[in-house]
């Protein structure tokens, strides 16, 4: 018997496929065929990217501590 193994995609590959789906230049079916995944998987990755896109920018910059002596105008 021929056992086929599931293809494992990295986070980078998933993001690339999802971004391509968001752009809308190709259909979901075309993208799925090109990358060798099921169209439902492309839609799921697209949905996940859209839902979690806001969290990419959280915590990158905190508020700066203002020292009264270094900046007397504040």
PDB file of N, CA, C and O in Angstrom:
ATOM      1  N   UNK A   1       0.814  -1.184   0.000  1.00  0.00           N
ATOM      2  CA  UNK A   1       0.000   0.000   0.000  1.00  0.00           C
ATOM      3  C   UNK A   1       0.858   1.248   0.000  1.00  0.00           C
ATOM      4  O   UNK A   1       1.931   1.287   0.601  1.00  0.00           O
ATOM      5  N   UNK A   2       0.381   2.232  -0.662  1.00  0.00           N
ATOM      6  CA  UNK A   2       1.094   3.499  -0.738  1.00  0.00           C
ATOM      7  C   UNK A   2       0.516   4.476   0.275  1.00  0.00           C
ATOM      8  O   UNK A   2      -0.623   4.923   0.143  1.00  0.00           O
ATOM      9  N   UNK A   3       1.305   4.797   1.278  1.00  0.00           N
ATOM     10  CA  UNK A   3       0.850   5.738   2.287  1.00  0.00           C
ATOM     11  C   UNK A   3       1.313   7.130   1.903  1.00  0.00           C
ATOM     12  O   UNK A   3       2.506   7.379   1.727  1.00  0.00           O
ATOM     13  N   UNK A   4       0.357   8.029   1.777  1.00  0.00           N
ATOM     14  CA  UNK A   4       0.735   9.404   1.469  1.00  0.00           C
ATOM     15  C   UNK A   4       0.776  10.204   2.761  1.00  0.00           C
ATOM     16  O   UNK A   4      -0.098  10.090   3.620  1.00  0.00           O
ATOM     17  N   UNK A   5       1.815  11.012   2.867  1.00  0.00           N
ATOM     18  CA  UNK A   5       1.964  11.834   4.060  1.00  0.00           C
ATOM     19  C   UNK A   5       1.370  13.205   3.790  1.00  0.00           C
ATOM     20  O   UNK A   5       1.350  13.685   2.656  1.00  0.00           O
ATOM     21  N   UNK A   6       0.887  13.820   4.859  1.00  0.00           N
ATOM     22  CA  UNK A   6       0.327  15.153   4.739  1.00  0.00           C
ATOM     23  C   UNK A   6       1.455  16.163   4.519  1.00  0.00           C
ATOM     24  O   UNK A   6       2.538  16.048   5.092  1.00  0.00           O
ATOM     25  N   UNK A   7       1.178  17.122   3.699  1.00  0.00           N
ATOM     26  CA  UNK A   7       2.146  18.176   3.436  1.00  0.00           C
ATOM     27  C   UNK A   7       2.073  19.181   4.584  1.00  0.00           C
ATOM     28  O   UNK A   7       0.988  19.616   4.972  1.00  0.00           O
ATOM     29  N   UNK A   8       3.216  19.539   5.112  1.00  0.00           N
ATOM     30  CA  UNK A   8       3.281  20.475   6.229  1.00  0.00           C
ATOM     31  C   UNK A   8       3.776  21.815   5.698  1.00  0.00           C
ATOM     32  O   UNK A   8       4.814  21.894   5.040  1.00  0.00           O
ATOM     33  N   UNK A   9       3.014  22.869   5.995  1.00  0.00           N
ATOM     34  CA  UNK A   9       3.364  24.207   5.545  1.00  0.00           C
ATOM     35  C   UNK A   9       3.897  25.013   6.714  1.00  0.00           C
ATOM     36  O   UNK A   9       3.399  24.904   7.835  1.00  0.00           O
ATOM     37  N   UNK A  10       4.906  25.818   6.450  1.00  0.00           N
ATOM     38  CA  UNK A  10       5.440  26.705   7.487  1.00  0.00           C
ATOM     39  C   UNK A  10       4.515  27.911   7.623  1.00  0.00           C
ATOM     40  O   UNK A  10       3.654  28.152   6.777  1.00  0.00           O
ATOM     41  N   UNK A  11       4.710  28.654   8.694  1.00  0.00           N
ATOM     42  CA  UNK A  11       3.901  29.849   8.913  1.00  0.00           C
ATOM     43  C   UNK A  11       4.104  30.855   7.782  1.00  0.00           C
ATOM     44  O   UNK A  11       3.169  31.546   7.379  1.00  0.00           O
ATOM     45  N   UNK A  12       5.324  30.929   7.280  1.00  0.00           N
ATOM     46  CA  UNK A  12       5.634  31.849   6.190  1.00  0.00           C
ATOM     47  C   UNK A  12       4.885  31.467   4.917  1.00  0.00           C
ATOM     48  O   UNK A  12       4.356  32.331   4.217  1.00  0.00           O
ATOM     49  N   UNK A  13       4.843  30.178   4.625  1.00  0.00           N
ATOM     50  CA  UNK A  13       4.124  29.710   3.442  1.00  0.00           C
ATOM     51  C   UNK A  13       2.628  29.971   3.574  1.00  0.00           C
ATOM     52  O   UNK A  13       1.975  30.376   2.613  1.00  0.00           O
ATOM     53  N   UNK A  14       2.089  29.738   4.771  1.00  0.00           N
ATOM     54  CA  UNK A  14       0.660  29.994   5.013  1.00  0.00           C
ATOM     55  C   UNK A  14       0.346  31.470   4.826  1.00  0.00           C
ATOM     56  O   UNK A  14      -0.666  31.823   4.220  1.00  0.00           O
ATOM     57  N   UNK A  15       1.212  32.329   5.346  1.00  0.00           N
ATOM     58  CA  UNK A  15       1.002  33.775   5.229  1.00  0.00           C
ATOM     59  C   UNK A  15       1.053  34.217   3.776  1.00  0.00           C
ATOM     60  O   UNK A  15       0.264  35.061   3.349  1.00  0.00           O
ATOM     61  N   UNK A  16       1.982  33.646   3.016  1.00  0.00           N
ATOM     62  CA  UNK A  16       2.117  33.984   1.605  1.00  0.00           C
ATOM     63  C   UNK A  16       0.844  33.620   0.842  1.00  0.00           C
ATOM     64  O   UNK A  16       0.349  34.407   0.035  1.00  0.00           O
ATOM     65  N   UNK A  17       0.321  32.433   1.099  1.00  0.00           N
ATOM     66  CA  UNK A  17      -0.905  31.976   0.435  1.00  0.00           C
ATOM     67  C   UNK A  17      -2.081  32.862   0.849  1.00  0.00           C
ATOM     68  O   UNK A  17      -2.888  33.258   0.008  1.00  0.00           O
ATOM     69  N   UNK A  18      -2.178  33.173   2.141  1.00  0.00           N
ATOM     70  CA  UNK A  18      -3.267  33.997   2.640  1.00  0.00           C
ATOM     71  C   UNK A  18      -3.211  35.412   2.064  1.00  0.00           C
ATOM     72  O   UNK A  18      -4.244  35.973   1.699  1.00  0.00           O
ATOM     73  N   UNK A  19      -2.020  35.986   1.982  1.00  0.00           N
ATOM     74  CA  UNK A  19      -1.880  37.322   1.396  1.00  0.00           C
ATOM     75  C   UNK A  19      -2.281  37.332  -0.071  1.00  0.00           C
ATOM     76  O   UNK A  19      -2.902  38.279  -0.552  1.00  0.00           O
ATOM     77  N   UNK A  20      -1.923  36.283  -0.763  1.00  0.00           N
ATOM     78  CA  UNK A  20      -2.294  36.172  -2.174  1.00  0.00           C
ATOM     79  C   UNK A  20      -3.818  36.121  -2.314  1.00  0.00           C
ATOM     80  O   UNK A  20      -4.383  36.698  -3.244  1.00  0.00           O
ATOM     81  N   UNK A  21      -4.473  35.426  -1.385  1.00  0.00           N
ATOM     82  CA  UNK A  21      -5.932  35.339  -1.408  1.00  0.00           C
ATOM     83  C   UNK A  21      -6.562  36.691  -1.082  1.00  0.00           C
ATOM     84  O   UNK A  21      -7.595  37.049  -1.647  1.00  0.00           O
ATOM     85  N   UNK A  22      -5.949  37.433  -0.180  1.00  0.00           N
ATOM     86  CA  UNK A  22      -6.477  38.751   0.194  1.00  0.00           C
ATOM     87  C   UNK A  22      -6.355  39.736  -0.963  1.00  0.00           C
ATOM     88  O   UNK A  22      -7.239  40.568  -1.166  1.00  0.00           O
ATOM     89  N   UNK A  23      -5.268  39.646  -1.721  1.00  0.00           N
ATOM     90  CA  UNK A  23      -5.063  40.554  -2.847  1.00  0.00           C
ATOM     91  C   UNK A  23      -6.205  40.454  -3.855  1.00  0.00           C
ATOM     92  O   UNK A  23      -6.633  41.462  -4.418  1.00  0.00           O
ATOM     93  N   UNK A  24      -6.692  39.248  -4.077  1.00  0.00           N
ATOM     94  CA  UNK A  24      -7.826  39.060  -4.972  1.00  0.00           C
ATOM     95  C   UNK A  24      -7.490  39.063  -6.451  1.00  0.00           C
ATOM     96  O   UNK A  24      -8.395  39.160  -7.279  1.00  0.00           O
ATOM     97  N   UNK A  25      -6.229  38.960  -6.806  1.00  0.00           N
ATOM     98  CA  UNK A  25      -5.857  38.936  -8.226  1.00  0.00           C
ATOM     99  C   UNK A  25      -6.152  37.587  -8.864  1.00  0.00           C
ATOM    100  O   UNK A  25      -6.332  37.491 -10.078  1.00  0.00           O
ATOM    101  N   UNK A  26      -6.200  36.546  -8.039  1.00  0.00           N
ATOM    102  CA  UNK A  26      -6.513  35.197  -8.507  1.00  0.00           C
ATOM    103  C   UNK A  26      -7.672  34.660  -7.668  1.00  0.00           C
ATOM    104  O   UNK A  26      -7.934  35.144  -6.566  1.00  0.00           O
ATOM    105  N   UNK A  27      -8.353  33.664  -8.201  1.00  0.00           N
ATOM    106  CA  UNK A  27      -9.426  33.039  -7.430  1.00  0.00           C
ATOM    107  C   UNK A  27      -8.833  32.106  -6.384  1.00  0.00           C
ATOM    108  O   UNK A  27      -7.674  31.700  -6.479  1.00  0.00           O
ATOM    109  N   UNK A  28      -9.641  31.773  -5.390  1.00  0.00           N
ATOM    110  CA  UNK A  28      -9.209  30.847  -4.341  1.00  0.00           C
ATOM    111  C   UNK A  28      -8.803  29.518  -4.964  1.00  0.00           C
ATOM    112  O   UNK A  28      -7.814  28.913  -4.549  1.00  0.00           O
ATOM    113  N   UNK A  29      -9.557  29.063  -5.953  1.00  0.00           N
ATOM    114  CA  UNK A  29      -9.254  27.790  -6.607  1.00  0.00           C
ATOM    115  C   UNK A  29      -7.912  27.836  -7.340  1.00  0.00           C
ATOM    116  O   UNK A  29      -7.159  26.863  -7.307  1.00  0.00           O
ATOM    117  N   UNK A  30      -7.610  28.943  -7.992  1.00  0.00           N
ATOM    118  CA  UNK A  30      -6.331  29.070  -8.683  1.00  0.00           C
ATOM    119  C   UNK A  30      -5.164  29.054  -7.698  1.00  0.00           C
ATOM    120  O   UNK A  30      -4.141  28.414  -7.938  1.00  0.00           O
ATOM    121  N   UNK A  31      -5.335  29.763  -6.594  1.00  0.00           N
ATOM    122  CA  UNK A  31      -4.291  29.803  -5.573  1.00  0.00           C
ATOM    123  C   UNK A  31      -4.081  28.422  -4.970  1.00  0.00           C
ATOM    124  O   UNK A  31      -2.945  27.987  -4.781  1.00  0.00           O
ATOM    125  N   UNK A  32      -5.177  27.735  -4.668  1.00  0.00           N
ATOM    126  CA  UNK A  32      -5.097  26.402  -4.077  1.00  0.00           C
ATOM    127  C   UNK A  32      -4.385  25.428  -5.016  1.00  0.00           C
ATOM    128  O   UNK A  32      -3.539  24.647  -4.581  1.00  0.00           O
ATOM    129  N   UNK A  33      -4.721  25.476  -6.275  1.00  0.00           N
ATOM    130  CA  UNK A  33      -4.101  24.593  -7.251  1.00  0.00           C
ATOM    131  C   UNK A  33      -2.612  24.893  -7.391  1.00  0.00           C
ATOM    132  O   UNK A  33      -1.792  23.980  -7.488  1.00  0.00           O
ATOM    133  N   UNK A  34      -2.274  26.168  -7.400  1.00  0.00           N
ATOM    134  CA  UNK A  34      -0.880  26.593  -7.543  1.00  0.00           C
ATOM    135  C   UNK A  34      -0.010  26.130  -6.374  1.00  0.00           C
ATOM    136  O   UNK A  34       1.149  25.761  -6.564  1.00  0.00           O
ATOM    137  N   UNK A  35      -0.576  26.152  -5.161  1.00  0.00           N
ATOM    138  CA  UNK A  35       0.203  25.816  -3.965  1.00  0.00           C
ATOM    139  C   UNK A  35      -0.042  24.391  -3.460  1.00  0.00           C
ATOM    140  O   UNK A  35       0.588  23.960  -2.493  1.00  0.00           O
ATOM    141  N   UNK A  36      -0.936  23.673  -4.095  1.00  0.00           N
ATOM    142  CA  UNK A  36      -1.166  22.278  -3.738  1.00  0.00           C
ATOM    143  C   UNK A  36      -1.929  22.080  -2.434  1.00  0.00           C
ATOM    144  O   UNK A  36      -1.652  21.149  -1.678  1.00  0.00           O
ATOM    145  N   UNK A  37      -2.891  22.962  -2.177  1.00  0.00           N
ATOM    146  CA  UNK A  37      -3.730  22.833  -0.982  1.00  0.00           C
ATOM    147  C   UNK A  37      -5.194  22.855  -1.405  1.00  0.00           C
ATOM    148  O   UNK A  37      -5.516  23.194  -2.544  1.00  0.00           O
ATOM    149  N   UNK A  38      -6.063  22.496  -0.491  1.00  0.00           N
ATOM    150  CA  UNK A  38      -7.491  22.512  -0.754  1.00  0.00           C
ATOM    151  C   UNK A  38      -7.986  23.955  -0.669  1.00  0.00           C
ATOM    152  O   UNK A  38      -7.499  24.725   0.158  1.00  0.00           O
ATOM    153  N   UNK A  39      -8.946  24.329  -1.511  1.00  0.00           N
ATOM    154  CA  UNK A  39      -9.482  25.694  -1.465  1.00  0.00           C
ATOM    155  C   UNK A  39     -10.029  26.098  -0.087  1.00  0.00           C
ATOM    156  O   UNK A  39      -9.934  27.261   0.304  1.00  0.00           O
ATOM    157  N   UNK A  40     -10.596  25.139   0.640  1.00  0.00           N
ATOM    158  CA  UNK A  40     -11.087  25.457   1.982  1.00  0.00           C
ATOM    159  C   UNK A  40      -9.943  25.863   2.905  1.00  0.00           C
ATOM    160  O   UNK A  40     -10.121  26.712   3.778  1.00  0.00           O
ATOM    161  N   UNK A  41      -8.777  25.263   2.720  1.00  0.00           N
ATOM    162  CA  UNK A  41      -7.618  25.598   3.543  1.00  0.00           C
ATOM    163  C   UNK A  41      -7.149  27.017   3.244  1.00  0.00           C
ATOM    164  O   UNK A  41      -6.778  27.757   4.155  1.00  0.00           O
ATOM    165  N   UNK A  42      -7.166  27.397   1.971  1.00  0.00           N
ATOM    166  CA  UNK A  42      -6.786  28.763   1.596  1.00  0.00           C
ATOM    167  C   UNK A  42      -7.736  29.763   2.255  1.00  0.00           C
ATOM    168  O   UNK A  42      -7.300  30.778   2.797  1.00  0.00           O
ATOM    169  N   UNK A  43      -9.019  29.473   2.205  1.00  0.00           N
ATOM    170  CA  UNK A  43     -10.013  30.357   2.827  1.00  0.00           C
ATOM    171  C   UNK A  43      -9.811  30.448   4.332  1.00  0.00           C
ATOM    172  O   UNK A  43      -9.958  31.521   4.918  1.00  0.00           O
ATOM    173  N   UNK A  44      -9.476  29.335   4.953  1.00  0.00           N
ATOM    174  CA  UNK A  44      -9.249  29.325   6.401  1.00  0.00           C
ATOM    175  C   UNK A  44      -8.033  30.161   6.773  1.00  0.00           C
ATOM    176  O   UNK A  44      -8.077  30.921   7.740  1.00  0.00           O
ATOM    177  N   UNK A  45      -6.949  30.030   6.015  1.00  0.00           N
ATOM    178  CA  UNK A  45      -5.739  30.807   6.290  1.00  0.00           C
ATOM    179  C   UNK A  45      -5.999  32.303   6.063  1.00  0.00           C
ATOM    180  O   UNK A  45      -5.498  33.145   6.809  1.00  0.00           O
ATOM    181  N   UNK A  46      -6.779  32.623   5.037  1.00  0.00           N
ATOM    182  CA  UNK A  46      -7.130  34.016   4.757  1.00  0.00           C
ATOM    183  C   UNK A  46      -7.925  34.598   5.928  1.00  0.00           C
ATOM    184  O   UNK A  46      -7.639  35.700   6.395  1.00  0.00           O
ATOM    185  N   UNK A  47      -8.911  33.858   6.390  1.00  0.00           N
ATOM    186  CA  UNK A  47      -9.745  34.305   7.507  1.00  0.00           C
ATOM    187  C   UNK A  47      -8.902  34.496   8.769  1.00  0.00           C
ATOM    188  O   UNK A  47      -9.061  35.485   9.485  1.00  0.00           O
ATOM    189  N   UNK A  48      -8.017  33.553   9.034  1.00  0.00           N
ATOM    190  CA  UNK A  48      -7.156  33.620  10.216  1.00  0.00           C
ATOM    191  C   UNK A  48      -6.231  34.834  10.151  1.00  0.00           C
ATOM    192  O   UNK A  48      -6.017  35.504  11.161  1.00  0.00           O
ATOM    193  N   UNK A  49      -5.684  35.120   8.975  1.00  0.00           N
ATOM    194  CA  UNK A  49      -4.808  36.276   8.815  1.00  0.00           C
ATOM    195  C   UNK A  49      -5.567  37.574   9.060  1.00  0.00           C
ATOM    196  O   UNK A  49      -5.069  38.473   9.738  1.00  0.00           O
ATOM    197  N   UNK A  50      -6.761  37.668   8.509  1.00  0.00           N
ATOM    198  CA  UNK A  50      -7.552  38.881   8.694  1.00  0.00           C
ATOM    199  C   UNK A  50      -7.939  39.082  10.156  1.00  0.00           C
ATOM    200  O   UNK A  50      -7.934  40.211  10.646  1.00  0.00           O
ATOM    201  N   UNK A  51      -8.273  38.000  10.856  1.00  0.00           N
ATOM    202  CA  UNK A  51      -8.679  38.099  12.256  1.00  0.00           C
ATOM    203  C   UNK A  51      -7.515  38.469  13.169  1.00  0.00           C
ATOM    204  O   UNK A  51      -7.710  39.146  14.178  1.00  0.00           O
ATOM    205  N   UNK A  52      -6.305  38.031  12.823  1.00  0.00           N
ATOM    206  CA  UNK A  52      -5.167  38.232  13.708  1.00  0.00           C
ATOM    207  C   UNK A  52      -4.206  39.326  13.232  1.00  0.00           C
ATOM    208  O   UNK A  52      -3.147  39.510  13.832  1.00  0.00           O
ATOM    209  N   UNK A  53      -4.547  40.037  12.189  1.00  0.00           N
ATOM    210  CA  UNK A  53      -3.649  41.055  11.649  1.00  0.00           C
ATOM    211  C   UNK A  53      -3.396  42.178  12.657  1.00  0.00           C
ATOM    212  O   UNK A  53      -2.288  42.711  12.714  1.00  0.00           O
ATOM    213  N   UNK A  54      -4.388  42.539  13.438  1.00  0.00           N
ATOM    214  CA  UNK A  54      -4.225  43.615  14.409  1.00  0.00           C
ATOM    215  C   UNK A  54      -3.231  43.296  15.500  1.00  0.00           C
ATOM    216  O   UNK A  54      -2.573  44.195  16.024  1.00  0.00           O
ATOM    217  N   UNK A  55      -3.113  42.043  15.846  1.00  0.00           N
ATOM    218  CA  UNK A  55      -2.196  41.664  16.917  1.00  0.00           C
ATOM    219  C   UNK A  55      -0.731  41.726  16.488  1.00  0.00           C
ATOM    220  O   UNK A  55       0.160  41.658  17.335  1.00  0.00           O
ATOM    221  N   UNK A  56      -0.474  41.852  15.201  1.00  0.00           N
ATOM    222  CA  UNK A  56       0.899  41.951  14.723  1.00  0.00           C
ATOM    223  C   UNK A  56       1.579  43.216  15.208  1.00  0.00           C
ATOM    224  O   UNK A  56       2.802  43.254  15.350  1.00  0.00           O
ATOM    225  N   UNK A  57       0.795  44.249  15.461  1.00  0.00           N
ATOM    226  CA  UNK A  57       1.357  45.542  15.816  1.00  0.00           C
ATOM    227  C   UNK A  57       1.239  45.863  17.303  1.00  0.00           C
ATOM    228  O   UNK A  57       1.615  46.955  17.728  1.00  0.00           O
ATOM    229  N   UNK A  58       0.730  44.940  18.087  1.00  0.00           N
ATOM    230  CA  UNK A  58       0.621  45.156  19.523  1.00  0.00           C
ATOM    231  C   UNK A  58       1.975  44.971  20.185  1.00  0.00           C
ATOM    232  O   UNK A  58       2.724  44.060  19.830  1.00  0.00           O
ATOM    233  N   UNK A  59       2.287  45.817  21.130  1.00  0.00           N
ATOM    234  CA  UNK A  59       3.479  45.649  21.937  1.00  0.00           C
ATOM    235  C   UNK A  59       4.784  45.976  21.250  1.00  0.00           C
ATOM    236  O   UNK A  59       5.847  45.773  21.836  1.00  0.00           O
ATOM    237  N   UNK A  60       4.743  46.468  20.048  1.00  0.00           N
ATOM    238  CA  UNK A  60       5.980  46.797  19.354  1.00  0.00           C
ATOM    239  C   UNK A  60       6.633  48.025  19.981  1.00  0.00           C
ATOM    240  O   UNK A  60       7.852  48.089  20.138  1.00  0.00           O
ATOM    241  N   UNK A  61       5.806  48.983  20.331  1.00  0.00           N
ATOM    242  CA  UNK A  61       6.334  50.207  20.928  1.00  0.00           C
ATOM    243  C   UNK A  61       5.550  50.504  22.198  1.00  0.00           C
ATOM    244  O   UNK A  61       4.320  50.547  22.205  1.00  0.00           O
ATOM    245  N   UNK A  62       6.277  50.700  23.231  1.00  0.00           N
ATOM    246  CA  UNK A  62       5.646  51.111  24.469  1.00  0.00           C
ATOM    247  C   UNK A  62       5.708  52.620  24.573  1.00  0.00           C
ATOM    248  O   UNK A  62       6.374  53.279  23.774  1.00  0.00           O
ATOM    249  N   UNK A  63       5.023  53.160  25.543  1.00  0.00           N
ATOM    250  CA  UNK A  63       5.103  54.601  25.714  1.00  0.00           C
ATOM    251  C   UNK A  63       6.468  54.949  26.285  1.00  0.00           C
ATOM    252  O   UNK A  63       7.013  54.231  27.123  1.00  0.00           O
ATOM    253  N   UNK A  64       7.002  56.058  25.817  1.00  0.00           N
ATOM    254  CA  UNK A  64       8.326  56.473  26.260  1.00  0.00           C
ATOM    255  C   UNK A  64       8.226  57.097  27.649  1.00  0.00           C
ATOM    256  O   UNK A  64       7.275  57.814  27.961  1.00  0.00           O
ATOM    257  N   UNK A  65       9.202  56.814  28.450  1.00  0.00           N
ATOM    258  CA  UNK A  65       9.267  57.403  29.778  1.00  0.00           C
ATOM    259  C   UNK A  65       9.825  58.807  29.628  1.00  0.00           C
ATOM    260  O   UNK A  65      10.909  59.015  29.082  1.00  0.00           O
ATOM    261  N   UNK A  66       9.065  59.748  30.121  1.00  0.00           N
ATOM    262  CA  UNK A  66       9.483  61.141  30.001  1.00  0.00           C
ATOM    263  C   UNK A  66      10.208  61.546  31.272  1.00  0.00           C
ATOM    264  O   UNK A  66       9.670  61.439  32.374  1.00  0.00           O
ATOM    265  N   UNK A  67      11.426  62.009  31.104  1.00  0.00           N
ATOM    266  CA  UNK A  67      12.225  62.497  32.217  1.00  0.00           C
ATOM    267  C   UNK A  67      12.085  64.016  32.236  1.00  0.00           C
ATOM    268  O   UNK A  67      12.443  64.687  31.268  1.00  0.00           O
ATOM    269  N   UNK A  68      11.562  64.563  33.343  1.00  0.00           N
ATOM    270  CA  UNK A  68      11.298  65.994  33.444  1.00  0.00           C
ATOM    271  C   UNK A  68      12.568  66.816  33.294  1.00  0.00           C
ATOM    272  O   UNK A  68      12.521  67.933  32.778  1.00  0.00           O
ATOM    273  N   UNK A  69      13.691  66.288  33.732  1.00  0.00           N
ATOM    274  CA  UNK A  69      14.944  67.040  33.656  1.00  0.00           C
ATOM    275  C   UNK A  69      15.517  67.059  32.246  1.00  0.00           C
ATOM    276  O   UNK A  69      16.181  68.024  31.867  1.00  0.00           O
ATOM    277  N   UNK A  70      15.273  66.005  31.458  1.00  0.00           N
ATOM    278  CA  UNK A  70      15.828  65.948  30.111  1.00  0.00           C
ATOM    279  C   UNK A  70      15.029  66.805  29.148  1.00  0.00           C
ATOM    280  O   UNK A  70      15.582  67.295  28.163  1.00  0.00           O
ATOM    281  N   UNK A  71      13.731  67.000  29.409  1.00  0.00           N
ATOM    282  CA  UNK A  71      12.883  67.815  28.533  1.00  0.00           C
ATOM    283  C   UNK A  71      12.051  68.754  29.397  1.00  0.00           C
ATOM    284  O   UNK A  71      10.944  68.392  29.796  1.00  0.00           O
ATOM    285  N   UNK A  72      12.551  69.943  29.696  1.00  0.00           N
ATOM    286  CA  UNK A  72      11.844  70.845  30.615  1.00  0.00           C
ATOM    287  C   UNK A  72      10.527  71.364  30.063  1.00  0.00           C
ATOM    288  O   UNK A  72       9.701  71.836  30.844  1.00  0.00           O
ATOM    289  N   UNK A  73      10.284  71.301  28.740  1.00  0.00           N
ATOM    290  CA  UNK A  73       9.022  71.788  28.176  1.00  0.00           C
ATOM    291  C   UNK A  73       7.845  70.910  28.574  1.00  0.00           C
ATOM    292  O   UNK A  73       6.704  71.372  28.570  1.00  0.00           O
ATOM    293  N   UNK A  74       8.095  69.691  28.908  1.00  0.00           N
ATOM    294  CA  UNK A  74       6.996  68.772  29.262  1.00  0.00           C
ATOM    295  C   UNK A  74       6.749  68.856  30.694  1.00  0.00           C
ATOM    296  O   UNK A  74       5.868  68.168  31.210  1.00  0.00           O
TER     297      UNK A  74
END
